[in-house]
Amino acid sequence: VDHQLAHVFVKNEADIARVAEVLRQDPLIERVLVGDERGEVGLNHERSGEIVLISMPNAWFAYYWWEDDAKAPAFARTVDIHRKPGYDPVEMHIDMPARQIPLDATLIKGSHGYPATDASRHSVLLSSVPLPESTYQDVDVAGLVLRHFGVGG
């Protein structure tokens, strides 16, 4: 889980279709991608979960797996990048005097990871040298920067 995209790993292959069907009932999940459908977002590879979820644009996947906050792991209330399964944006709401993180995912009003299919969600790339194309995918930027500095091919 990392914000608006989640991998679901299903132990028993026979359960994949049923798990996907259950997840499709969640109104905050926009897309449930199984098998070759994962390729639509470039995630049909061996490290991908059997199911890939994309949240609705106004939602995000919190990592909280517990239902009772009293049973939350100790790291949940602290800034702990090594034990948390992904970045925890709720850390931005730290109570500094207490040095505690609230366990309230609703505090987050924006996120990242949602596919930028609408032009209003695209990144802006500025360069002091002309670029050969007018539009790039986010994954192309690292190569452009390396080539700009004469490091990449």
N, C-alpha and C positions, 0 to 999 in steps of 0.2 A: 504494500500500500504506500503510495506517495501522492497524496492530494487527490487528483481527479482521475487517476488510473490505478487499477489494482489487478494483480495476478492472483488467480485462485488455483491452487494446486489440489487436485483431486486424487486421492490414493488409489481408488478402485475405478478403472476405466469405465466399468458398467454404470457408474453413478454420474458420469459427466453430464449426460442429457438431463437428468432429473435435477441436479444442482443448478444447471443453467436455467431450467424452467422456473425454479424457485426464485432465482435472482432476477429474472425478467419481471417478476411481480412487484419489485421494489420501485416505487415511483421516483426515487432519487437516482436511479441508475438509467442512463440514457441508452447505453448499448451493452449487450452481452455477446462477446465474440468467442466462438468455439472453433477449434480446428483451423482450417484454411482461412476462415474469416479473420483470424488474428493478423493475417498478412495485410489486410486493409489499412492497418496502422503500423506496419513494419514490425510486428511482434510474433511472427510465426517462426520461432526458432527454439532450439533445445532447452534454453534456460527460461523460456516463457511458461507461465502457468497454463494448464489445460484450458482455462477460461480467462479471458481478459475483460475487465469491466471498465467502462467509461461513465463517470458520473454525469448528471445533468450539469449545465454550465454554472448554475448557482449553488452547487453542492460540492462536497469533498468527502473523501474516505478518511475518517479518523482511524487511528490504529487501536483504539480502546477495545479490547476483547472481553473485558469484564463487565458484568451487569451491576455489581455493587461496588461503589467507589471505595468502600472500606477494604475491599480485596484487591485494589489496584496495586501494582508493584511499586516499590519505593521510588524508583526512578521516574515514575509518571509525573510526580510533583516537582521534579528538578530539571534543570538544563543538563541533559546527559546524552550527548550525541553518539556515544558508543553503545549504549544499551537499548536505545529506542529504535524501533524498526522503521527508520526513515525520519525525515525532518518533522518536528512537531511545531506547527505555527502557533499553537496556543502559548508557547514559550514567550511570545511577544507580549503577553499579558501578565508577565511575572509580577507578583506582589513583592517588591524589593525589600521592604522592611522584614517580611517573613521569609524571603527568598524561596517562595513556593509558587508553583504553576497551578492555576485552577484546572480542574478536570471538566471543562465546559467547552465542547467542540463548537457550540453555537456562537461563541465569541468571534469566530473567523468568518469574515464576510466576503473574502475573495481568496483565490488560490491560483495554482498553476498546474499545467499538465493536460488541460482540455485541448483537444485537437483544434488548431487554428484554421478552421474551414471558412470562416467568415473574414473578409478583408479587414474589418475593424479590429480583429484580434491578432493580426499579423505584427511581427516585430519590425522595427525600423533599423536599417543598416546604413550607416554613414561612412564614407570613405573619402580620403583626400586624393585618391586616384580613381579614374574611371573603372567601373566594373563591367565585365563582358555581358552580363545578363541584368535584366531589370528586376527579376524576382528570384529568390533563393529559398531553399528549405532551411530550417534552423540547423539541421545537421551538416549543412555545407559551410557554415561560417568558420569553423575551426580551420578547415583546409584553406579557405580564402585568406585568413589571417596569416597562416604559415607561409603561403606563397607570397604574400605581400612583403614579408620579412626575409624572403629568400630561403626559407627553411624547408618548405614542402615542395612536392612535385606538381 
